[in-house]
Amino acid sequence: MDQGVCWMDGRIQPLKEATVPVLDHGLLYGDGVFEGIRFYFGRPFMLRAHLDRLRRSARAIALDLPWDHAALSDIVARVIEAFGAPEGYIRLIVTRGEGPLGIDPSSCRRPRLIVIAGRLEMVGHAARAEGVRLVTAATRRLPPDGLDPRIKSLNYLNHILARLEANRAGADEAVLLNAQGRVAEGTADNLFIARDGRLLTPPVIDGALPGITRALILRLAGEQGIPTEELSLAPYDLHTADECFLSGTGAELVPVREIDGRALPACPGPLYRRCAEAFTQHIERHCREEPA
Ligand SMILES: Cc1ncc(COP(=O)(O)O)c(C=O)c1O
């Protein structure tokens, strides 16, 4: 990612040189929201959906965005151009801005927008081909009455604690359960399982971020005639699944070969393959063939 570029306060600079003032409340308190957006063939993928979610996240934390969709799209396009490669990853961050040391957000006068273009490889080629190993984390997803999972905020600490558990267990990724023990999602991705030819994914109410890739996969699978359902899942359902995969902007689609030490019967499984092919075709159609 250090090869990238960064837009901030109206100018684009090399990512290595970009710095944020220490009194920014995004740094002091994680007070802000963000989006991760991929670009392919020089064009941002699902940009509108990401900007819509960013705006909803911002509204949910009472952060007024002074930039409309057109202004944000323009900055994203400029950053992609400055990055210079046709494929990469955009991190769009809005913080509450600078204020005094106290927590009170009303002391911050102006939000800060940061738009980074760089590379993000969450999963190596080998892991993507062979599948990754998951562990169920003891760290739980925050309850919605603490922090609604639909807000894509700068607070990822419980995900990081879960990811540390995965690292310690020698696994690639952790699965977070909610306070009731139902499956929520991965640390930075949504989760799908296949059972008896059906594709199942936890509902947002169980603590999943309403992932843009997740929604697209549900749609593309439906178009392929694969039955899909948003269904509350327990660890038992993961352990007895026919196949499992992760979805996300950073991760794209990643097949899973093992969960909590239990090997899955198929990896990459047939439903994963069909979804991955439809996903790749969709990206080509929308970024390569259609005008921006
Ligand atoms: C916690 C979490 N869940 C799921 C996802 C996947 O969402 P999307 O497909 O919109 O990138 C992300 C992506 O950043 C995430 O951070």
The ligand as an SDF file (V2000), in Angstrom:
LIG
                    3D

 16 16  0  0  0  0  0  0  0  0999 V2000
  -16.5750   -6.0300    8.8500 C   0  0  0  0  0  0  0  0  0  0  0  0
  -16.7520   -6.1820    7.3840 C   0  0  0  0  0  0  0  0  0  0  0  0
  -17.6480   -7.0710    6.9300 N   0  0  0  0  0  0  0  0  0  0  0  0
  -17.8460   -7.2530    5.6100 C   0  0  0  0  0  0  0  0  0  0  0  0
  -17.1290   -6.5340    4.6680 C   0  0  0  0  0  0  0  0  0  0  0  0
  -17.3810   -6.7360    3.2000 C   0  0  0  0  0  0  0  0  0  0  0  0
  -18.1420   -5.6580    2.6990 O   0  0  0  0  0  0  0  0  0  0  0  0
  -18.0240   -5.1820    1.1930 P   0  0  0  0  0  0  0  0  0  0  0  0
  -18.3650   -6.3530    0.3420 O   0  0  0  0  0  0  0  0  0  0  0  0
  -19.0280   -4.0850    1.0730 O   0  0  0  0  0  0  0  0  0  0  0  0
  -16.6400   -4.7240    0.9870 O   0  0  0  0  0  0  0  0  0  0  0  0
  -16.1950   -5.6020    5.0950 C   0  0  0  0  0  0  0  0  0  0  0  0
  -15.4340   -4.8320    4.1100 C   0  0  0  0  0  0  0  0  0  0  0  0
  -14.7630   -3.9020    4.3730 O   0  0  0  0  0  0  0  0  0  0  0  0
  -15.9990   -5.4130    6.4850 C   0  0  0  0  0  0  0  0  0  0  0  0
  -15.1110   -4.5260    6.9510 O   0  0  0  0  0  0  0  0  0  0  0  0
  1  2  1  0
  2  3  1  0
  2 15  2  0
  3  4  2  0
  4  5  1  0
  5  6  1  0
  5 12  2  0
  6  7  1  0
  7  8  1  0
  8  9  2  0
  8 10  1  0
  8 11  1  0
 12 13  1  0
 12 15  1  0
 13 14  2  0
 15 16  1  0
M  END
$$$$
